[in-house]
């Protein structure tokens, strides 16, 4: 088993003796804080900045596995261990890290507006110990709603799965409701944070005749993408997610930020900070590329013919 996989699976303070040894050897330590699984690999960006794990930098992982209430304690442990940089993956992790320290640099990867969340003063001049990369999930989630309703134009009732425990959930819900009014459709925002919530959400969708679904960005929802794809196929509901894994599992569509490039940008910023750049002087970067993936086999099972406009825009087609 690879070392980082072992630490990722551990997800607890048991990994920290490795941190202590790394610090004693004067090797900079990157502490990764995530509300879900191990974030996308940012080693390419680190290498661009001249850092290679195991040679001149150490990386340790603290993973909450969807238990967001664990994140403040994990962030506090990172601060206590005096890691060199914290990489916070996702909104809950970024908020927890921000609350835990004003001294240790933080590089986030989120899908929300960091100014609205109070993470930075502005995108161009973050002005504190925090910077990072955002894909502005509110805007991209609206795009998902537009794409799924364009694919299923007969749907007059749509739904969105949102985790209410995620700090950006109210913004996501508000943006989706505004977009639904513009599109002239009825939208039900369904809160999902537990297994029981999933069952309730699918029951509500059946009762209300939901004809299109958006699965919002969130690690709790991500953990159930394969199950969601199977249930949606059974209930014959066209759906779109922010993760390509959803389509690979049999879901209809995904509209996702280019995670490899986003992770590279994160790695580059971490490397620059390790070399002495101040995070407050590094502008927050916005994801420039989104990838549209569609599943033709699922479309056929649902009796859907993708509009030409969707087919032309698709970056990847699974048959």
ZINOR-V198897 format. One record per pair of residues at least 4 apart in sequence whose ideal C-beta (glycine too) atoms are under 6 Angstrom apart, sorted by the first residue. I is the first residue (numbers start at 1). J is the second residue. Records with the same first field share a line. If there is no record, write none. Layout:
I: J  J
//
This chain:
1: 5  6
7: 15  61
8: 38  61  63
10: 14  15
11: 63
13: 77
15: 60
16: 81
19: 29  60  81
22: 27  29  58
27: 58
28: 57  84  274
29: 58  83  84
30: 59  85  87
31: 60  78  83  86
32: 61  87
33: 62  74  75  86  88  93  97
34: 39  63  89  93
35: 64  68  90  92  93  219
36: 219
39: 89
40: 259  263
41: 263
42: 263  266  267
44: 264
45: 264  267  268
46: 51  267  271
48: 268
49: 268  271
51: 56  57  271
53: 57  59
62: 74
64: 70  71
66: 219  220  223
68: 92  165
70: 74
71: 92  93  96
72: 96
75: 96  97  100
76: 100
78: 83  86
79: 100  101
85: 105  270  273
86: 97  104  106
87: 107
88: 93  94  97  106  108
89: 93  109
91: 110  112  166  167  168
94: 108  110  119
95: 167
97: 106
98: 119  130
102: 129
105: 129  273  279
106: 129  130
107: 132  266  269  270
108: 132
109: 132  133  266
110: 134
111: 135  137  217
112: 117  137  168
114: 119  120  134  284
119: 130
120: 126  130
121: 127
123: 284
124: 283
126: 130  131  280
127: 280
128: 280
129: 279
130: 279
131: 279  282  284
133: 262  265  266  285
134: 286
135: 140  257  287
137: 141  217
138: 171  175
141: 172  216
142: 175  179
143: 255
144: 214  240  255
145: 176  179  214
147: 240  255
148: 212  240
149: 183  212
151: 310
152: 211  212  238
155: 211  212
156: 185
157: 186  208  209  210  211
158: 185  187  212
159: 188  190  205  210  213
160: 176  189  214  216
161: 190  192  215  221
162: 169  172  173  189  216
163: 193  218  220
164: 169  191
165: 193
166: 218
168: 172
172: 216
173: 189
177: 187
180: 185  187
190: 201
192: 197  198  201
193: 197  220
202: 231
204: 208
205: 210
212: 238
213: 237  239
214: 240
215: 221  241
217: 242
222: 243
224: 228
225: 243  245  246  249
226: 249
228: 232
229: 246  249  250  251
232: 237  239
233: 250
236: 302
238: 252  302
239: 251  252
240: 253
241: 246  251  254
242: 256
243: 254  256
244: 254  256  293
246: 251  254
247: 251  254  293  295  318
250: 298
252: 295  298
253: 294
254: 293
255: 290  292
256: 291
257: 262  287  290
258: 289  291
259: 263
262: 287
265: 285
269: 282
272: 277
273: 277  279
291: 315
292: 313  314  315
293: 316
294: 314  317
295: 318
296: 319
299: 304  306
306: 310  311
//
